[in-house]
């Protein structure tokens, strides 16, 4: 298989002692040089070993939104094709579809628990549908989508099924990565922003059959990831045990916060979460949102609920304290 020029193996340039071929500045080393293709390949190789994914099945890019944009631009035709997403879900899918002039079709998750029903997705498919987006664990709801339902969709649908696993590090045993060995039309997305604590770098990965990766690379940037991001991610891979420790702490804190929230009278329902946040329905979510902001605490209002990110123990205590004080003041 011929790789595109922008992801070919490094050529003789890396061996040259004097590099005068790329119009780079001779000052401010090492940032005066364009990102090394070899360094990016090292990142994909090293991360792939940890995840048991071959390098040829990985494409790194700048965040999940760029990953969605690359997939849509590669595999759909503007003003002709459509994509489907299981709602409620991340806004990226709809935003990138609209920007690329692709029809966005919604298939609803079950209202009572946000579970996935393959039949609802299949019923939304039309002749123009080229791609389906599923987020598992889902955002903003937090729950895993059933792997059996996902596989049913991949089996039935001839187009590309994208499973966004940005939060899968909080429940790694539930990944659908293993299905890539069976289905060439499956694409999995991963993010380094959450469990990996690298949101400031906005790094993500597209994982798919090599043919899909090659097609994406044909339209991608020549230097998709900057040198600072590559080096920081390589350093994090060396400290993978820290990531596992942080993930366990967040899961423990999530449990503690959930238990504490149940004692707050205004808390009506806490949806099950497999991610690093909780979706909580309060009796007056809008008012609570404003009160929390007055206390210097930002949460995310969505669907009449509040999405609460799990922070450090002191952060979570501050959130719970603000909610308790509010309850005392309105008695």
Secondary structure, 3 states (H helix, E strand, C coil): CCCCHHHCCCCHHHHCCCCCCCCCCCCCCCCCCCCCHHHHHHHHHHHHHHHCCCHHHEEEECHHHHHHHHHHHHHCCCCCCEEEEEECCCCHHHHHHHHCCCEEEEEECCCCCCCCCHHHHHHHCCCCEEEEEEECCCCCCCCCCCHHHHHHHHHHCCCEEEEECCCHHHHHHHCCHHHHHCCCCEEEEEECCCCCCCCCCCCEEEECCHHHHHHHHHHCCCCCCCHHHHHHHHHHHHCHHHHHHHHHHHHHHHHHHHHHHCCCCCEEEECCCCCCEEEEEECCHHHHHHHHHHCCCCCEEECCEEEEECCCHHHHHHHHHHHHHHHHHCC
